Amino acid sequence: MKRFFASDNCASVHPKIMKALEQANEGHTISYGDDEYTKRAAEMIKGLFNKTCEVYFVINGTGANVTGLSLCLKSFNSVICAETAHINTDECGAFENTTGAKICPIESNDGKLYIEKVSALLHNIGVEHHSQPKVISITQSTEFGTLYTPEEIRKIADFAHENGMYLHMDGARIANAAAALDIPISGITCDVGVDILSFGGAKNGLMFGEAVVVFDRALAADFKYYRKQYMQLMSKMRYISAQYIALIEDGLYLENARHANKMAKLLGEELIKSGIDIVQPVEVNAVFAKLPKRIIEPLQKEMFFYVWNEDTNVVRLMTAFDTTEDDIKKFVELVKKYIN
């Protein structure tokens, strides 16, 4: 059985999630989300935020981002994000293809957005020759495994709202962020001004499925139409919803995230002991390590991972809810073997 560090979405399905799927797989129920599983899951998610919001389930992360962002803008608008943002680098232009709107990426060394750089893109508001910024999108935790503090998110949200924009959060790893910061998910989303959240599941133990949480309810009116158009409306919705029930029930989402974060810390520490440079702080479940080029390919053949930067030989190592100390021990031993 292979074990590796390519991504947390390469992990298995959590046993409690699998059990929930099996239990949901009995009898018939109404399709397209009009079932009791979906109603219960939506209420449970709303309970995490202690706020009036709307919750919708979609099939995958790209779909969550595209449908959520579509609520906020028209084709002549633009979304401002870090150049490393998943919507910019890893979604095959899905947002631009479906909405006709533009992505305006900003250079970032740590995956985070800073107001000072965003301001430079607002000089042409009202000028018909330029796309009009309407959304700021941030990722929590970022693609670099870094974190926004609640204060940083509030600052960005206030700036967005003061300038007639919305704040979208790609929360594919929102549970990892909440676990690392040791605060409720609401403390880094609705409580600090986030308007729309992609609430990730597949990277945290689910088989498939994501949720879109709309905190500004005025935006939610047309979501169901976008979801259908973008082929994200699952007919047998209970199989997404049942997973979210199990994920939230008894705090499994945090338990999974804490374990993944803990394993990343351990992996980073053991690599440092072996003389490997870690180039980003290990804050969640991502380790960015600079490896000797000659050992990367043989290592990948035994425990696969992705190269983050070909020029600098920086690789990304992702841990998950099912990563074990033995996995880490084996990988570090392989690193030592190929270095020597």
ABEGO torsion letter per residue (X at the ends): XBBBAABAAABBBBAAAAAAAAAAABEBBBBGGABAAAAAAAAAAAAAAGBBBBBBBBABAAAAAAAAAAAABBAABBBBBBAABAAAAAAGGAAAAAAGBBBBBBBBAAGBBBAAAAAAAAAABGBAABBBBABBBBBOBBAAGBBBBAAAAAAAAAAAAAAGBBBBBBAAAAAAAAAAAGBBAAAABAAAGBABBBBBAAAAGBABEBBBBBABAAAAAAAAAAAAAAGABBABAAAAAAAAAAAABGGAAAAAAAAAAAAAAAAAAAAAAAGBBBABBBABABBBBBBBAAAAAAAAAABBBBBABAAAGBBBBBBBAABBAAAAAAAAAAAAAAAX
